[in-house]
Amino acid sequence: MITVKQTKEKIKKIENGTIVTPLGFSADGVHAGLRYAKKDLGVIVSDVPANCAAVYTLNAFQAAPLAVTKESVAVEQKLQAIVVNSACANACTGEQGLKDAYQMRNTCAEKLNILPHHVAVASTGVIGELLDMEKIVKGIGLLSPSSNKEKAEEFQTAILTTDTVMKSACYETKIDGKVVTIGGTAKGSGMIHPNMATMLSFITTDAKVEASVLQDALGSITNKSFNQITVDGDTSTNDMVVVLANGKAGHQSLTPDHPEWNSFYEALRLTCEDLAKQIARDGEGATKLIEVNVSGAHTNEEANVIAKQIVGSNLVKTAMYGADANWGRIICSVGYSGVALNPETVNVSLGNIQMLENSQPVSFSEEEAKAYLENDTVEVYVDLQQGNGIGKAWGCDLTYDYVKINASYRT
Amino acid sequence: MITVKQTKEKIKKIENGTIVTPLGFSADGVHAGLRYAKKDLGVIVSDVPANCAAVYTLNAFQAAPLAVTKESVAVEQKLQAIVVNSACANACTGEQGLKDAYQMRNTCAEKLNILPHHVAVASTGVIGELLDMEKIVKGIGLLSPSSNKEKAEEFQTAILTTDTVMKSACYETKIDGKVVTIGGTAKGSGMIHPNMATMLSFITTDAKVEASVLQDALGSITNKSFNQITVDGDTSTNDMVVVLANGKAGHQSLTPDHPEWNSFYEALRLTCEDLAKQIARDGEGATKLIEVNVSGAHTNEEANVIAKQIVGSNLVKTAMYGADANWGRIICSVGYSGVALNPETVNVSLGNIQMLENSQPVSFSEEEAKAYLENDTVEVYVDLQQGNGIGKAWGCDLTYDYVKINASYRT
């Protein structure tokens, strides 16, 4: 793993970058009519078949588009396009749902004049309803992908459901002296939890990297980024992260043995973490991003478990909404995380305001704490003082608007 | 296990029964001044030392009163009194907290002229603040326990925090021709989840039963009742269930070999289930009780896991609040419960309205479903059709008021 210093030197955040910033990618998003007015169908295209990697929801009920995408990827671990609709998840739709996902894939392949198994399919929205295939087919006909930033934003908009903002991240590094760019987008704001909750993310890069190597990197990075966010603890039927690496940057093929492998890995990790945090901040009804940092655990895995337990607690989330420095709820979450720990040595701080030292309250200014908790980003620090394990997780506060949005989602 | 028919014949619910209905118990509740006006300190007393059983929170941070109660019980598995305060949990209070819990125990023993190790101590309320011992000691001095029903209700009131109603249940059966009564009370409405969430329950009986036998029964029953309710998934530092069996009913000592053991077990189970459902219904901000019934699992344990996963889902809970027949969220919860299952054979009904058959949507009347979901009790049925395992769990809807209560609990 490269150090932070090296990261700063070698990796640059591209503020206005998108999925079409890496060489050889184009995109589009259109209004197919699945929703009343919002764009609801989009595509990302690579000029050439790209090596790919993907991770999927662990929900036992996987939606039809996941089956079709897995089948596409299995043929030669290459993809050239990803076609995505919002409004309808095509989940719990049986035989007909599967036929529809195949039709969506094949229609897109025909439209772009590429092989069907080079197309991935993704859907997000209400579960248990069939896709309106007439609209999907017509919508695919309207797609006109290009590498304009505006087109990327139309894609980014088309994949949203209850999200309030588009999500986008772009990082650049150098490999063999060549500029390598990674661009990503994501959707997701509810049903967000470990292991690919209702969340889609699509990442493009012009790096050259074998599919199996890319898959290992994506798996490891997902566990530190997308799988460490939670909005409501619900893991959906449809989620996936797909990375396309089309090799257009022109460097030697990357493996973990390459001296600059870590620069690529870290740029990909930063892209995923950036998107994950954007999703958490845009959690349904959220007013703030909560970042929990756990240190002093026996292992990184245990630190991650505790961090996610804290950030997923409804009581912590409501306290954050109320700007209430209720550290009791934080320590309580630590205690029921299932991780064996010494209950006598825990330190807790909100921002730089310490509240608990060796599991005992220390006096602090309630006013100062309240002021800190009114920021739009709140950092929680928990140090178990029992080992060297560290972990992070991200989430958001639980608000009236979360209830409002979810008590009336279908209507 | 006795059948339902036998249960009906042999076990009677006593509608107005309380913890003082079994022979030889008295109680009281007073205003010690920990809260502005509400009663906040109470005691249950047995005329004679009673055999006891107890289960405690699994939270790694166990509050001081639990340590003291465990020490009392360990001496001879007998208790004669339980002294309880609300408003302050005496958790994360270190050495001083432990001293305070001992002082609370000893003051109560002195007041009642019984042995200190025959006294259990329980606290519930805010974490991280010290008990005001002057008020506790003064309050214990005010206690004047008797076996009037009014006194039992004063106890029931004194232990409440954010609860909106007192909880009470009472069942009667016959052993060796003698009437045996079980009475119970509980508090808890938030931070309610598996394994003794912020929940206290105290159960009295005049049955004669060895402590070790009672402990086994309580452990088994707790897993089917108190541990199958969830309000917000948070497990607290303070929770316990204590059963006192003083033997005053005058029958032969009960063991599982006694021909009428099942009558006692079932009466105790009904008492616990009744209280658990009252807690779930009174969940913070709740407008309705949700009961989830899972059948067709490989084992009862797996059925229980799935039932609790469903009833704990924020998305299911908000849909119930909105009277939205969103079975997609139910099936989604089944899918991420971690239980291995065949995703093709699941049936889902709300009440008697079927929505999913073999994992496929069936048409139903949305209006009828909405009307059903506006009841104050909603039953969810999930049949996996994969085995004979059955399970149940109880919870409540997630509402604006839940957020309101918890965004401002300390203030």
HADDOCK unambig.tbl for C-alpha pairs under 7 A between the chains (distance, minus, plus):
assign (segid A and resid 58 and name CA) (segid B and resid 336 and name CA) 6.93 0.50 0.50
assign (segid A and resid 59 and name CA) (segid B and resid 335 and name CA) 4.75 0.50 0.50
assign (segid A and resid 59 and name CA) (segid B and resid 336 and name CA) 4.65 0.50 0.50
assign (segid A and resid 60 and name CA) (segid B and resid 335 and name CA) 4.36 0.50 0.50
assign (segid A and resid 60 and name CA) (segid B and resid 336 and name CA) 6.34 0.50 0.50
assign (segid A and resid 60 and name CA) (segid B and resid 343 and name CA) 6.28 0.50 0.50
assign (segid A and resid 61 and name CA) (segid B and resid 332 and name CA) 6.91 0.50 0.50
assign (segid A and resid 61 and name CA) (segid B and resid 335 and name CA) 5.38 0.50 0.50
assign (segid A and resid 61 and name CA) (segid B and resid 343 and name CA) 5.63 0.50 0.50
assign (segid A and resid 92 and name CA) (segid B and resid 359 and name CA) 6.32 0.50 0.50
assign (segid A and resid 92 and name CA) (segid B and resid 360 and name CA) 5.99 0.50 0.50
assign (segid A and resid 93 and name CA) (segid B and resid 360 and name CA) 6.24 0.50 0.50
assign (segid A and resid 94 and name CA) (segid B and resid 360 and name CA) 6.40 0.50 0.50
assign (segid A and resid 127 and name CA) (segid B and resid 328 and name CA) 5.15 0.50 0.50
assign (segid A and resid 128 and name CA) (segid B and resid 328 and name CA) 6.29 0.50 0.50
assign (segid A and resid 128 and name CA) (segid B and resid 361 and name CA) 6.31 0.50 0.50
assign (segid A and resid 232 and name CA) (segid B and resid 314 and name CA) 6.19 0.50 0.50
assign (segid A and resid 234 and name CA) (segid B and resid 313 and name CA) 6.61 0.50 0.50
assign (segid A and resid 234 and name CA) (segid B and resid 333 and name CA) 6.96 0.50 0.50
assign (segid A and resid 235 and name CA) (segid B and resid 336 and name CA) 6.15 0.50 0.50
assign (segid A and resid 236 and name CA) (segid B and resid 332 and name CA) 6.12 0.50 0.50
assign (segid A and resid 237 and name CA) (segid B and resid 332 and name CA) 6.42 0.50 0.50
assign (segid A and resid 313 and name CA) (segid B and resid 234 and name CA) 6.60 0.50 0.50
assign (segid A and resid 314 and name CA) (segid B and resid 232 and name CA) 6.20 0.50 0.50
assign (segid A and resid 315 and name CA) (segid B and resid 406 and name CA) 6.48 0.50 0.50
assign (segid A and resid 318 and name CA) (segid B and resid 403 and name CA) 5.98 0.50 0.50
assign (segid A and resid 318 and name CA) (segid B and resid 406 and name CA) 5.58 0.50 0.50
assign (segid A and resid 318 and name CA) (segid B and resid 407 and name CA) 4.71 0.50 0.50
assign (segid A and resid 319 and name CA) (segid B and resid 406 and name CA) 6.32 0.50 0.50
assign (segid A and resid 319 and name CA) (segid B and resid 407 and name CA) 4.73 0.50 0.50
assign (segid A and resid 321 and name CA) (segid B and resid 407 and name CA) 6.02 0.50 0.50
assign (segid A and resid 322 and name CA) (segid B and resid 407 and name CA) 4.25 0.50 0.50
assign (segid A and resid 322 and name CA) (segid B and resid 408 and name CA) 5.95 0.50 0.50
assign (segid A and resid 328 and name CA) (segid B and resid 127 and name CA) 5.21 0.50 0.50
assign (segid A and resid 328 and name CA) (segid B and resid 128 and name CA) 6.31 0.50 0.50
assign (segid A and resid 332 and name CA) (segid B and resid 61 and name CA) 6.90 0.50 0.50
assign (segid A and resid 332 and name CA) (segid B and resid 236 and name CA) 6.12 0.50 0.50
assign (segid A and resid 332 and name CA) (segid B and resid 237 and name CA) 6.44 0.50 0.50
assign (segid A and resid 333 and name CA) (segid B and resid 234 and name CA) 6.97 0.50 0.50
assign (segid A and resid 335 and name CA) (segid B and resid 59 and name CA) 4.78 0.50 0.50
assign (segid A and resid 335 and name CA) (segid B and resid 60 and name CA) 4.36 0.50 0.50
assign (segid A and resid 335 and name CA) (segid B and resid 61 and name CA) 5.39 0.50 0.50
assign (segid A and resid 336 and name CA) (segid B and resid 58 and name CA) 6.95 0.50 0.50
assign (segid A and resid 336 and name CA) (segid B and resid 59 and name CA) 4.67 0.50 0.50
assign (segid A and resid 336 and name CA) (segid B and resid 60 and name CA) 6.33 0.50 0.50
assign (segid A and resid 336 and name CA) (segid B and resid 235 and name CA) 6.16 0.50 0.50
assign (segid A and resid 343 and name CA) (segid B and resid 60 and name CA) 6.28 0.50 0.50
assign (segid A and resid 343 and name CA) (segid B and resid 61 and name CA) 5.66 0.50 0.50
assign (segid A and resid 359 and name CA) (segid B and resid 92 and name CA) 6.37 0.50 0.50
assign (segid A and resid 360 and name CA) (segid B and resid 92 and name CA) 6.03 0.50 0.50
assign (segid A and resid 360 and name CA) (segid B and resid 93 and name CA) 6.32 0.50 0.50
assign (segid A and resid 360 and name CA) (segid B and resid 94 and name CA) 6.44 0.50 0.50
assign (segid A and resid 361 and name CA) (segid B and resid 128 and name CA) 6.35 0.50 0.50
assign (segid A and resid 399 and name CA) (segid B and resid 403 and name CA) 6.07 0.50 0.50
assign (segid A and resid 400 and name CA) (segid B and resid 400 and name CA) 5.29 0.50 0.50
assign (segid A and resid 400 and name CA) (segid B and resid 403 and name CA) 6.19 0.50 0.50
assign (segid A and resid 403 and name CA) (segid B and resid 318 and name CA) 5.97 0.50 0.50
assign (segid A and resid 403 and name CA) (segid B and resid 399 and name CA) 6.06 0.50 0.50
assign (segid A and resid 403 and name CA) (segid B and resid 400 and name CA) 6.20 0.50 0.50
assign (segid A and resid 406 and name CA) (segid B and resid 315 and name CA) 6.47 0.50 0.50
assign (segid A and resid 406 and name CA) (segid B and resid 318 and name CA) 5.58 0.50 0.50
assign (segid A and resid 406 and name CA) (segid B and resid 319 and name CA) 6.29 0.50 0.50
assign (segid A and resid 407 and name CA) (segid B and resid 318 and name CA) 4.71 0.50 0.50
assign (segid A and resid 407 and name CA) (segid B and resid 319 and name CA) 4.73 0.50 0.50
assign (segid A and resid 407 and name CA) (segid B and resid 321 and name CA) 6.01 0.50 0.50
assign (segid A and resid 407 and name CA) (segid B and resid 322 and name CA) 4.24 0.50 0.50
assign (segid A and resid 408 and name CA) (segid B and resid 322 and name CA) 5.95 0.50 0.50
